[in-house]
Amino acid sequence: MTLFEYIESRRDELLLAAAEHAFVVALCILIATIIGVGVGIAAYRRPRLAAFAIGTSGVFLTIPSFALLGLLIPLLGLGWGPTVVALVLYSLLPIVRNTIVGLNGVDGAVVEAGRGMGMSARRVMARVQLPLAWPVILTGIRVSTQMIIGIAAIAAYVAGPGLGNQIFDGLARLGSVNSLNAALAGTLGVILLALAFDLLYLVIRLVTTPGGLRA
């Protein structure tokens, strides 16, 4: 059986796995964005706190994914729990760092102009600073997404959702019928999801970024 015949024969199974993979990535990026942007807002004006936040989130990336997932098993069991926690931790660094960099890059004169118009600190942040920093923040979110799409496949190690189960199943049976097809189909699915997410971020950037900031 060729790879394309295998994909056609397992189409429903592969589509379900791809949908699970996309959902868990989107969920983890949403959680990481809320946490990362919040931390960035709290830390960007405090150099020591900013360095601590970036350093701490960077530490998570030094932990091998197999090790982190394994360490989470006693705490969260198997399945979605360790998968979501691990992916969120791996997502934080680019988002935290880019939020801090983006907010620090906003022209102070623009911020002062907003305050001079009677805006509160919260309104200045929401109406002026975050919109101006958004292209940089979005780049961090995009990098995190591309990074964890691949790591999400490894979550099959802890019975996590997604295309990793196809890859692991194929590799575990390597040499048997359709084992290579299973691994290749899962890998191809991960690549296509990465391309789809990247295209989505290009659209989001065009829709949400003011015209003068798109360059």
Secondary structure, DSSP 4 states (H G I P E B T S, - for coil): --HHHHHHHTHHHHHHHHHHHHHHHHHHHHHHHHHHHHHHHHHTT-HHHHHHHHHHHHHHHTS-HHHHHHHHHHHH-SSHHHHHHHHHHHHHHHHHHHHHHHHHTS-HHHHHHHHHTT--HHHHIIIIIHHHHHHHHHHHHHHHHHHHHHHHHHGGGGT-SSTHHHHHHHHHTTTSTTHHHHHHHHHHHHHHHHHHHHHHHHHHHHHHS-GGG--
